[in-house]
Amino acid sequence: MQHLISIIDLTPAQVQQIFSLTLKIKNQFQGNVREPLLQGRVLAMLFEKPSLRTRVSFESGMIQLGGGSLFLGDGDDVGFNRDRESLADFGRVLSQFVDAVVVRSKSHKTVTDLARYCDCSVINGLTDHDHPCQALADLLTLQELVGDLKGKKLAYVGDANNVARSLMELCAFMDVTFAIAAPQGYRFDEHEIQELKKLCPNLRYELHDDPVQAVKGAMAVYTDVWTSMGQEAETAKRLKDFADYQVNTNLMSHAPDAYFMHCLPAHRGEEVTNEVMDSKQSIVVKQAGNRMHVQKGVLAWLLK
């Protein structure tokens, strides 16, 4: 059973298969053709965290592919991850009714455990460890704009979080240098980097103290919120620790030809200024739009 929990669940060849299928479906969509590739198929959606992009893009994508979706909320209605029944029983029964499950969970372990019990494909819609659908949409967006990404550089400024991890893994698959600028205490563990290098020998990883050095020569500058959902108690400390890592016009002046990227939602005035968010370099809306297209490609690929 094929799942998409992390980017490293795939191979570079499979990523290219998903991208090819995505672009074919997207081109048809732009030509007002919506081929019912998943007619009669059903997607279950379990969300422990609020969502705009993930929920609407998956639901719309399934409808456009001729299938349907069931939004099961945060689990109260159906008892997901509650004391009502074991996760094993829940997963085994749910997968008798649906063709795939997308989970947006507080804990990565919840998703990996559910995937063990389900007899259908499970897709990670976001956990505290990974956000694979976001990374796929981001690199597809850059491929559309730049062409061949091999040898290019993506600069990430901010917390080494779930989004950064999935981006780094996908960059390794696509021979893209991943350069990150982050303060002490908010970086990837060196052991994790070494383990990823074993899985992805082509990993080109740069760690910088200075954001200016990270963004020089980059095709895109990427950032995310300094305080993610569930980290609200750390807000004051994070605002102080990340104060020198804001993406603003001064930083972007060191990468004048680079695109600006953000997974959204953004905390304007914190990790990024209005001037950069609304600039001609910003492609945040195109990124968001490609979430739906790449997830349609993922669904069509997983469900054959």
Secondary structure, DSSP 8 states (H G I E B T S, - for coil): ---BSSGGGS-HHHHHHHHHHHHHHHHHHHTT----TTTT-EEEEEESS--SHHHHHHHHHHHHTT-EEEE-TTSTTTTTTSTTS-HHHHHHHHTTT-SEEEEE-S-HHHHHHHHHH-SSEEEEEE-SS--HHHHHHHHHHHHHHHS--TT-EEEEES---HHHHHHHHHHHHTT-EEEEE--TTSS--HHHHHHHHHH-TT-EEEEESSHHHHHTT-SEEEE--SS-TT-GGGHHHHHHHTGGG-B-HHHHTTSTT-EEEE-S---BTTTB-HHHHTSTTB-HHHHHHHHHHHHHHHHHHHT-
